Amino acid sequence: MRAKWGKGVIVVMYIDYSKYPFALSQRELVELYVERPSVLASRDATLREKLSIIVKEIIERGELPYNACSSIEECVLLYYTILDLAKAIGDKWFQNRVALVYSKYASRSMVQESPEKLLLLGRKLGLEVLLVSGEPDIPKIPMVSKSGKVVRFVPCEFAVSVLSYLRVVSRRLIHDQSYNLINNIVKNGYVYLDQKTYQRVLEEAVLNTILSTIEESSPPLGLEEFTRLVADIKKLLVEGRREQYVEPIEKEKTQVAVKIELKSGELPIIEDLFPPCITRIISILRSGGNPSHVERFNLAAFLGSIGLDVDSVLEYFKTSADFNEKIARYQVEHILGIRGGKKKYLPYSCEKMRTSGICPIQEQCKGGKNPVAVYKYNIRKYLKTSKENKDADKAAGGI
């Protein structure tokens, strides 16, 4: 809650913590005489039942169930209990899934909020943000319609300090060049954003806040009731992810590695020879992480460019915390030129990979100036070395 001065009156502004439970800190929970939400939830049968319903929806559908809580207090208690469970279980996929679900839920709620409420939410999340009002103080940016015929000017009424802004966008959004400082209005140490962009930054701030809270949480592992609750949630996690696990590919990699006889223009799929940028994205996915949209685009474009079909490309994304096969298939088919304008997309060049913060190395890879060319060079070198070794083995055997 926050008091705001209007014209001669005080307007009291409330935050609905059922929509934004992360905005109520653990310190404030202590003031409400609830020191350990997970202890209370572990010992209450009704809360445990509701907790199981929420977790099952998070795992299986990637959503929060409608009206799962009967009060704001319940929503906050169950939220912090879920975070404790995520920390206790230690599954990175589950942790990212929880953060994504709550951040998306908050983002949908933000659409209905006033600029003043969004300002308050930003400050609750630790952002240094101001709301600019009055002409001519509000800067405006031109927005061109899809047809290119209509230009309108959108006010940038939210001013976020550069330090706060970079702290939020530097993890994932920075890969999208539209979030780079050079492509935004920056003045007197603040980045000026229109409401839609500010809401996207808030969504990312929520995601980061939840993941940090999970990392810093201290679950009551010595409590017998909580230990049983952890075991129950683990069962839900195993059952819900059964269809999402990707089979280990070590055997496949071994089989492909010995396949030297190739048809004209065919490339073997040897992950050890993928460029560092692509290997990095795959590593994030397989560790249960949440790559940015730009990283996902480049992985799909690369895999499609070296010959993988849609189903094979989708296998790489099944371990992502927000995987939705229907949506992912549509996006991959579009990138591979099966849908839409039938244009098959290529991954970024090496230079653009570096400027987007995706390339993990400083030097240029040998073989070309884009990931596909680098991979083809690695394959040629690998095949040449394999042939030389085979010839050497034959020669040694004939002596």
TORFIRO-311687 format. One record per atom (N, C-alpha, C): z, y, x. Coordinates in steps of 0.2 Angstrom, whole numbers, plus 5000, padded with zeros to 4 digits. Example, Ala and Ser with C-alpha at 12.3 -4.5 7.8 and 13.67 -1.06 7.14 Angstrom:
! TORFIRO-311687
503949725066/503949785062/503949845066/503549895064/503649955068/503950005064/
***
This chain:
! TORFIRO-311687
500049945004/500050005000/500050065004/499650115002/499650185006/499650245001/500050295002/500050354998/499450395001/499150424996/498550474998/498650534993/498550594997/498550654993/497950664989/497950684983/497350704979/497450774977/497150804972/497250874970/497950884967/498450904971/499050914968/499450854966/499150794967/499550734965/499550684971/499950634970/499950584975/499650514972/499050494975/498750434973/498950374977/499250324974/499450264978/498950214978/498750194984/498250144986/498550084987/498350024984/498549964985/498049914989/498249874993/497849824995/497949754992/497549724989/497649664986/497649604991/498249584993/498249534998/498049464996/497849454990/497549394988/496849384990/496549444991/495849454994/495849455001/496449495004/496449505011/497149485014/497349425014/497949405016/498049415023/497549425027/497649435034/497849505036/497849545030/498049615031/498849625031/499149575029/499949575028/500149535034/500449565039/500649535045/501249485045/501349445050/501949405050/502549445050/502549505053/503149545053/503349565046/502849585042/502949605036/503149545031/502949485033/503249425029/503949425030/504249435037/504949425038/505349475034/505049535033/505349585029/505349565021/504949515019/504949495013/505349425012/505749415018/506249355018/505849295018/505249295021/504849235022/504649225030/505149195033/505049195041/504449145043/504449085039/504049035041/503649005035/503049035033/502749005027/502548935027/502448905033/502248835033/502848795032/503448815034/504048775032/504148775025/504048835022/504148835014/503648795011/502948795013/502448755010/502548685011/502748665017/502848595018/503348555014/503848595011/504448575007/504348575000/503748614998/503648624991/503048584988/503148534984/502648494981/502048534978/502248584974/501648624971/501248654976/501548684981/501248724987/500748674991/501048614992/500648564996/500048544992/500148534985/499548514981/499048564981/499248634981/498748684981/498448694988/498848684993/498548685000/498048635001/498148574998/497648524999/496948534996/497048564990/496448584986/496048644990/496448694993/496048744996/495748715003/496148675006/495848645013/495248605011/495248565006/494648525004/494048565003/494148614999/493548664998/493348695004/493748715008/493548745015/493148695019/493348635019/493048585023/492348565020/492348555014/491748525011/491248575008/491448625006/491048675003/490948745007/491448755011/491448815015/491648875011/492048865006/492248915001/492948914999/493248964997/493948964994/493848954986/494248904984/494248894976/494448954972/494148964967/494349014962/494949004959/495449054959/496049054956/496549004959/496448984965/496848934968/497548954969/497749014969/498449034969/498649074963/499249064961/499549094955/499849164956/499849184962/500149254964/499949274971/499949334972/499849364979/500249334984/500849324983/501349294987/501149224989/500849184984/500649114986/500049114990/499549164989/498949164993/499149185000/499649225001/499849245008/500149185012/500649155008/500949095011/500549035013/500049025008/499548965010/499148985015/498949045016/498449075021/498749065028/499449085029/499749075035/499949005037/500048965031/500148895032/499448855035/498948875032/498248845034/498148865041/498348925043/498248945050/498648905055/499248895053/499748845057/499448775058/499148755052/498848685052/498248685057/497848735056/497248735061/497448735068/498048775070/498248775077/498548705079/498948675074/499248605075/498748555076/498248555072/497748505073/497248515079/497148575080/496748585087/496048575086/495748565080/495048555080/494648625079/494248635084/493948705085/493448715079/493148665077/492648665071/493048695065/493648665063/494048675058/494348755058/494548775064/494748835066/494248885064/493648875066/493148925065/492948925058/492948865055/492748855047/493248905043/493948895045/494448935041/494249005042/494149035048/494049105049/493449125046/492849085046/492249105043/492349115035/492649065032/492749065025/493149125023/493749135026/494149195024/493749265025/493349265031/493049325032/492449335027/492149285025/491549295020/491849315013/492449285012/492749295005/492949365005/493249395011/493449465011/492849505011/492249485014/491649525014/491449535007/491449485003/491149484996/491549534992/492249534993/492649574990/492649654992/492449664998/492349735001/491849774997/491349734994/490749774991/490949814985/491549794982/491849824976/492349884978/492449884984/493049934986/492750004988/493150054987/493050124988/493050134996/492750184998/492750205005/493450215008/493850245004/494550245006/494950185007/494750135003/495050065003/494850035010/494150045011/493850015017/494150045023/494250105023/494550145029/495250115030/495650105025/496350075025/496350005028/495849965026/495749895028/495549895036/495149935038/494949945045/495549955049/495950005047/496550025051/497049965051/497149925045/497549865045/497349815050/496649815052/496349765056/496449795064/496749855064/496849875071/496249925073/495749945069/495249985071/495450055071/495250095076/495350165075/494750195072/494850215065/494250235061/494450295057/493950335056/494050395052/493450395046/493650435041/493150445036/492950515036/492250525037/492050585037/491750615031/491950675029/491750705022/491450775023/491050795018/490850865018/490250875022/489750905019/489150925023/489250985027/489050995033/488550955036/488750905041/489450885040/489750845045/489550775045/489350745040/489150675039/488450665042/488350635048/487750615050/487350565046/486650565046/486250525042/485750495046/485650425044/485050395048/484550375043/483850375045/483350365041/483250285040/483150265033/483050195032/482350195028/481950145031/481250145029/481250075024/480950085019/480850025014/480349975017/480349915014/479949865017/479249875017/479049915012/478349935011/478149985016/478650025019/478550075024/478350135021/478350145015/478150205011/478650255009/479250225009/479850265006/480350265012/480550335013/481050345018/481650375015/482250355016/482850385013/483350395018/483750445018/484250455023/484950435020/485250385024/485950355022/486450385026/486950415023/487550445026/487950395030/488150415036/488650375041/489350405040/489650385035/490350425034/490950385037/490750335041/491350295044/491250305052/491750335055/491750345062/492250305065/492050255069/492450205073/492450225080/493050225083/493050235090/492650185094/492350205100/491950165104/492350105106/492950115108/493350055110/493450005105/493650025099/493749985093/493049945091/492549985091/491949955089/491649905094/491749915101/491549865106/491949805106/492649815104/493049755104/492849705099/492549735093/492349695088/491649665089/491249705091/490549675091/490349645097/490749645102/490549615109/490549545109/490849505104/490849435104/490249405102/489949425096/489349395093/488849455091/489049505088/488549555085/488149585090/488449595096/488149625101/487449595103/487349535101/486749495103/486149525098/486349555093/485849595088/485849665091/485249685093/485149745096/485349805091/485349795085/485449845080/486149875081/486649835084/487349845085/487449875092/486949885096/487049915103/487149985102/487550015106/487750085105/487150135106/486650115110/486050155111/485650165104/485750115099/485350115093/485750145087/486350175089/486750205084/486950275086/487250305081/487450375082/488150375085/488150405091/488850405095/488950475097/489550505095/489750575096/490550575097/490750615103/491450625104/491850565104/491550505107/491950445107/491950405101/491550415096/491550385090/490850355088/490750295085/490150275083/490150285075/489650315073/489550335066/489150275062/489450245057/489150195053/489050205046/488550185043/488450185036/488950135033/489050135026/489550085023/489350015024/488749995023/488549925024/488649905031/488449945036/488549915043/489349915044/489749965042/490449965043/490749905040/490549885034/490749825030/490649755035/490049755038/489849695042/490349695048/490449755051/490949765056/491649735054/491849755048/492449735046/492549665045/491949635042/491949555042/492049525048/491749555053/491749525060/492449535063/492749595061/493449605063/493949555060/493849535054/494249485050/494249425054/493549405055/493449335059/493849335065/493749385069/494149395076/494849385075/495149425070/495849425069/496149365067/495749325063/496049255061/496049215067/495549215070/495449165076/496049185081/496149245082/496749265087/497349245084/497449255077/498149235074/498249155075/497749115074/497749045075/497949035082/497649065087/497749055094/498549065096/498749125093/499449145094/499949115090/499849075085/500349045080/500748985084/501348975081/501748925084/501948885078/501548835076/501748785071/502448755072/502748735066/503448705067/503348635068/503148615074/502948545075/503548495075/504148525076/504748485075/504948465068/504648495063/504848485057/504548425054/504848375051/504548315049/504148325043/504248365038/503848385033/503148415035/503248455040/502648485042/502148435046/502448395050/502148335053/501748295048/502048275043/501748235037/501148275034/501248345033/500748385031/500148385035/500248395042/499748395047/499348325046/499648265046/499348205045/498848205039/499148225033/498748235027/498148275028/498148335031/497548375032/497048345037/497348305042/496848275046/496448225043/496748185038/496348145034/495848175030/495948235027/495448275023/494948295028/495148315034/494648335039/494148285041/494448225042/493948165044/493548145039/493748145033/493348125027/492848175025/493048235026/492548285024/491948295029/492148285036/491648295041/491248235043/491348175039/491048115041/490248125041/489948155036/489248165036/489048225041/489448265044/489248315048/489248305055/489648255057/489648235064/488948215067/488748235073/488148215076/488248155080/487848105080/487948045084/487948075092/488348045096/488248055103/487548045106/487248085110/486548085112/486448055119/487048035122/486948005128/486447955129/486447905124/486047845125/485347875124/485247915119/484547945118/484347985125/484748025128/484548055134/484348005139/484747955140/484547905145/483847875143/483747855137/483147825135/482547875137/482647935135/482047985136/481947995143/482547995147/482448015154/482047965158/481947905156/481547855159/480847845156/480647895151/480047895148/479547935152/479247905157/478747945161/478047955159/477847905155/477147905153/477147945147/476748005147/476748045142/476048055140/475948075133/475348085130/475148165132/474548175132/474248245134/474648295130/474948345133/475348395130/476048385127/476248315128/476948295125/477448315130/478048335128/478548355132/479148305131/479448275136/480048235134/480648285133/481148255129/481748305128/482348275132/482448315137/482948305142/483448365142/483948355139/484448415139/484648445145/484748395150/484948415157/484548465160/483848465157/483348515160/483248575156/483648585151/483648645147/483848705151/483548765150/483748825153/484448845152/484848875156/485548895155/485648925148/485248975146/485349005140/485448955134/484948915134/484948865128/485548815129/485648795135/486248745136/486848785134/486948845135/487548885133/487648885125/487048895121/487148895114/487348825111/486948775114/487148705112/487848685113/488148715119/488848695121/489348735116/489148795113/489548825108/489548785102/488948765100/488948725094/489348665094/489248625099/489548555100/490348565101/490548625103/491248635104/491548655097/491148665092/491448685085/491448755085/491048795089/491048865089/490548895084/490448955084/490048995079/489549045083/489049015085/488549065088/488249115084/488049175087/487749225083/487149205079/486849245075/486249235071/485649235076/485749285081/485149285086/485149225091/485749195093/485749135097/485549075093/485649075087/485449015083/484649025082/484349085081/483649095080/483349065087/483549085093/483249065099/483348995100/483848965098/483948895099/483348855095/483348875089/482848845084/482148855087/482048915089/481348935091/481148895097/481648885102/481548845108/481448775107/481848745102/481748675101/481148655097/480948705093/480248695089/479648705094/479748745099/479248765104/479148705109/479648665110/479548605114/479348545111/479248545104/479048485100/479448455095/480048475094/480548445089/480348465082/480448415078/480248435071/480848465067/480848485061/481348515058/482048475058/481948405056/482548365056/482948365062/482548355068/482848355074/483148415076/482848475074/483148535076/483848545072/483848525066/484448525062/485048485064/484848435068/485448395071/485848435076/485548485079/485948525084/486348575080/486248585074/486648635070/487148605066/487248545065/487648505061/488348515062/488548535069/489248545071/489448615070/489048655068/489248725067/489748735061/490148785062/490748785057/490448805050/489848845050/489648865043/489048825041/488948765044/488248725042/488248715035/487648735032/487448725026/486648695026/486548635025/485948605026/485348635022/485448655016/484948685012/484748755015/485248795017/485048855020/484748855027/485048805031/484848795038/484148765038/483948725034/483348695033/482848745032/482948795027/482548845025/482348895031/482948905035/482848955040/482448925046/482548855047/482248825053/481548815051/481348795045/480648795043/480248855043/480648915042/480348975043/480148995050/480648975054/480548985062/480048945065/479948885062/479448835065/478748845061/478748895057/478048915054/477848865048/478348835045/478148795039/478248835033/478648885033/478748925027/478548995028/478549035023/478349105024/477649125026/477649165031/476949185033/476649135038/476949075039/476649015043/476649035050/477049085052/477049105059/477549065063/477449035068/477848995072/478149045077/478849055077/479149095082/479349065089/479249115094/479449095100/480149125102/480549085107/481149115108/481049185112/481649225113/481549285117/481349275124/481049325127/480949315134/481549315138/481549295145/482149295149/482449365149/482049415150/482349485150/482649505144/482349485138/482749505132/483349465131/483349395133/483949355133/484549395137/484349425143/484849455147/485149515143/484649555141/484849625137/485249605131/485149545128/485549535122/486149495123/486349485130/486949455131/486949385130/486349345130/486349275129/486349235135/485949265140/485849225146/486549235150/486749175152/487449175156/487349185164/486749195166/486649195173/486349265175/486449285181/486149345183/485449345186/485349285190/484649285193/484149255188/483449265190/482949235185/482849165187/482749125181/482649055182/481949045185/481848985189/481148975192/480748945186/480148965187/479648925182/479348975177/479549035176/479249075171/479749125169/479549165164/479949225161/480149215154/480149155152/480349135145/480649065145/481149045141/481448985141/480948925141/480448925137/479948875136/479648855143/479448915146/479048905153/479548875158/480148895158/480648875162/480748795161/480748775155/480848705154/480248665156/479648695155/479048655157/479048645164/479248695168/479348695175/479848645177/480448645174/480948595176/480648525174/480348515169/480048445167/479548425173/479048465174/478548455180/478948435186/479448475188/479748455194/480148385194/480448375188/480748315187/480348255187/479748255184/479248205184/478948195191/478848245194/478548235201/479048205206/479748225205/480248195209/480348115207/480248105200/480348035198/479747995201/479148015201/478647985203/478647965211/478948015215/478948015222/479547955223/480047955219/480547905220/480347835219/479947835213/479647765211/479147745217/478747785220/478347765225/478647745231/479247785232/479647765238/479947695238/480147685231/480547615230/479947565231/479347575228/478847525229/478747505236/478647565240/478447555247/479047525251/479647535249/480247505252/480247425251/480047415244/480047345242/479547305245/478947335247/478347305250/478447285258/478947315261/479047305268/479347245269/
***
